[in-house]
């Protein structure tokens, strides 16, 4: 239950319902009809994602991670709330949605059998009618036996969570500067060799089971990525 409340708190922050600080624990207990312990666990999840800062004796304040003239993507807020990596309300254009057998390259990268059956999804994503990214993703059909076209057009992670009750337990993320190959450039209508930020992600569900692999190339202008870390050292 506390995870559901944490997700609702994140949504309330994103929607501007809570703009300066969270309501008191008592107010949140009444709002969500939950115990104090449940509310505290939910708040802690949101805090771990860098969306809150704790002020002793005053409560939890909303972190202002927006930078002037930049689109900020919070990479810290993805593992516990499905895959909350991208801005909300992205529109998708599906280029490829099919089922394939894993090849040797995917086998090495994902440490799966060569003949593992995978959903392959390649899509362009748009934000405010402007190209945001090119995303190539592979989902294990042994874990996700059915994926709908409607989900691929909107939010794959919302579908997986609702249909299978699966969320991301942890992930491995690799950021790099990449030069567009010819195929990527053609798909996005950009110049071959252009330099853009890329994110390779492997997501895992419970018991460290692999769920998917994705390669995303971000092309939205003036994009900033935000990370939050806690308790790295005690000074």
C-alpha positions in Angstrom: 0.0 0.0 0.0 2.8 2.4 0.8 4.2 2.1 -2.7 0.8 3.1 -4.1 0.7 6.1 -1.8 4.2 7.0 -2.8 3.2 6.9 -6.5 0.2 9.2 -5.7 2.5 11.6 -3.9 4.8 11.8 -6.9 1.8 12.4 -9.2 0.6 15.1 -6.8 4.0 16.8 -6.9 4.2 16.5 -10.7 0.7 17.9 -11.1 1.5 20.9 -8.8 -0.9 19.9 -6.0 2.0 20.0 -3.6 4.3 22.8 -4.6 6.2 23.9 -1.6 6.0 21.2 1.0 4.1 18.0 1.8 1.1 18.2 4.2 1.8 16.9 7.7 1.8 13.2 8.5 -1.6 13.6 10.1 -3.1 15.3 7.0 -1.6 12.6 4.8 -3.0 9.9 7.0 -6.5 11.4 6.6 -6.0 12.0 2.9 -5.0 8.4 2.1 -6.7 6.6 4.9 -3.5 5.0 6.0 -1.5 4.5 9.2 1.4 6.7 10.3 3.9 3.9 9.6 2.5 3.5 6.0 2.7 7.2 5.4 6.3 7.4 6.7 7.3 4.5 4.4 5.7 6.2 1.4 7.4 9.5 2.1 10.7 7.8 2.5 10.4 6.3 -1.0 9.7 9.7 -2.5 12.6 11.2 -0.5 14.9 8.5 -1.9 14.1 9.7 -5.4 15.3 13.2 -4.7 11.9 14.8 -4.9 11.9 15.9 -1.2 14.3 17.5 1.3 13.8 17.0 5.0 14.0 20.1 7.3 14.3 19.1 10.9 11.2 20.2 12.9 9.5 21.6 9.8 8.7 18.8 7.5 9.3 17.7 3.9 9.8 20.4 1.2 9.5 19.8 -2.5 12.8 19.8 -4.2 13.1 22.3 -7.0 15.2 20.4 -9.6 14.1 22.6 -12.6 16.8 24.5 -14.3 16.0 27.6 -16.2 15.4 26.9 -19.9 16.1 23.2 -19.5 14.0 20.1 -19.6 15.0 18.1 -16.6 14.6 14.3 -16.5 14.9 12.8 -13.0 16.8 9.5 -13.4 16.6 8.9 -9.7 12.8 8.5 -9.8 12.5 5.5 -12.1 13.1 2.3 -10.2 10.4 2.5 -7.6 7.6 4.0 -9.7 7.5 1.7 -12.7 9.9 3.5 -15.1 9.4 7.2 -14.4 12.2 8.2 -16.6 10.6 10.4 -19.2 8.4 13.6 -18.9 4.7 12.9 -18.7 2.4 12.8 -21.7 4.9 11.7 -24.3 3.4 10.7 -27.6 4.8 7.7 -29.5 5.2 6.7 -33.1 5.8 2.9 -33.4 8.3 2.0 -36.0 8.7 -1.7 -35.1 6.7 -3.9 -32.8 7.3 -7.6 -33.3 8.6 -10.8 -31.7 12.2 -12.0 -32.4 14.6 -14.7 -31.2 17.6 -13.3 -29.4 20.8 -13.3 -31.4 24.4 -13.7 -30.2 24.8 -10.0 -29.6 21.7 -9.7 -27.4 22.7 -13.0 -25.7 26.0 -11.5 -24.6 24.6 -8.2 -23.6 21.7 -9.5 -21.6 23.2 -12.9 -20.6 20.2 -14.8 -22.0 20.0 -17.9 -24.2 20.5 -17.2 -27.9 17.0 -18.4 -28.7 15.2 -16.4 -26.0 12.0 -15.0 -27.3 11.7 -11.2 -27.0 9.3 -8.4 -27.8 11.2 -5.8 -29.9 9.9 -2.3 -29.9 11.4 0.6 -31.8 9.6 3.9 -31.4 10.0 7.7 -31.8 8.8 9.7 -28.8 7.6 13.3 -28.9 7.1 15.9 -26.3 5.1 19.1 -27.1 5.1 17.9 -30.7 8.9 17.9 -30.9 11.1 14.8 -31.2 12.3 13.7 -27.8 14.1 10.4 -28.3 14.5 7.2 -30.3 13.9 4.2 -28.1 14.8 0.6 -28.9 13.6 -1.9 -26.3 13.5 -5.6 -25.8 11.2 -7.4 -23.3 11.5 -11.0 -22.3 8.3 -12.9 -23.2 9.0 -15.5 -20.6 8.2 -12.7 -18.1 5.8 -10.6 -20.2 3.9 -13.1 -22.3 1.5 -10.4 -23.8 2.1 -6.8 -24.6 -0.6 -4.8 -26.3 -0.2 -2.3 -29.1 -2.2 0.2 -27.1 0.4 -0.1 -24.3 3.3 0.4 -26.7 1.5 3.6 -28.0 1.3 5.0 -24.5 3.0 3.6 -21.4 4.5 0.1 -21.5 5.3 0.3 -17.8 1.8 1.2 -16.7 0.5 -1.8 -18.7 3.1 -4.2 -17.2 2.3 -2.9 -13.6 -1.4 -3.2 -14.1 -1.5 -6.5 -16.0 1.2 -8.4 -14.2 1.8 -6.5 -11.0 5.5 -6.1 -11.9 7.6 -3.1 -11.1 11.3 -2.4 -11.3 13.3 -3.5 -8.3 16.6 -2.2 -9.6 18.3 -1.2 -12.8 21.7 -0.8 -14.4 22.0 2.4 -16.4 24.9 3.5 -18.7 25.0 7.1 -20.0 27.3 7.8 -22.9 27.8 10.3 -25.7 27.0 8.6 -29.0 27.3 9.4 -32.7 24.2 8.5 -34.7 24.7 5.7 -37.1 23.0 5.9 -40.5 19.9 4.0 -39.5 19.3 6.1 -36.4 19.9 9.3 -38.4 17.4 8.2 -41.1 14.7 7.3 -38.5 14.9 10.7 -36.8 15.7 12.8 -39.9 19.0 14.0 -38.4 22.5 14.1 -39.6 24.6 10.9 -39.7 27.3 11.1 -37.0 25.7 13.8 -34.9 26.6 13.5 -31.2 23.7 12.9 -28.7 23.3 11.5 -25.2 22.4 7.8 -25.0 21.1 5.7 -22.1 21.4 1.9 -22.0 19.3 0.4 -19.3 18.8 -3.1 -18.0 15.8 -3.4 -15.6 15.3 -6.1 -13.1 12.2 -7.2 -11.1 12.1 -9.2 -7.9 14.9 -11.8 -7.3 17.1 -9.9 -9.7 15.3 -11.3 -12.7 15.9 -9.5 -16.0 12.9 -7.8 -17.4 14.1 -5.7 -20.3 16.9 -3.9 -22.1 16.6 -0.5 -23.8 18.7 1.8 -25.8 17.5 5.4 -25.8 19.0 8.3 -27.8 17.8 11.7 -26.5 17.6 14.5 -29.1 15.3 17.0 -27.3 17.0 20.4 -27.1 18.4 21.7 -23.9 17.9 18.5 -22.0 19.3 18.1 -18.4 19.5 14.8 -16.5 19.1 14.8 -12.7 20.6 12.3 -10.2 20.0 12.1 -6.5 22.3 10.3 -4.0 22.0 9.9 -0.3 24.2 8.7 2.5 27.4 8.3 0.4 29.5 9.2 3.4 29.1 10.6 6.9 31.1 13.7 7.3 
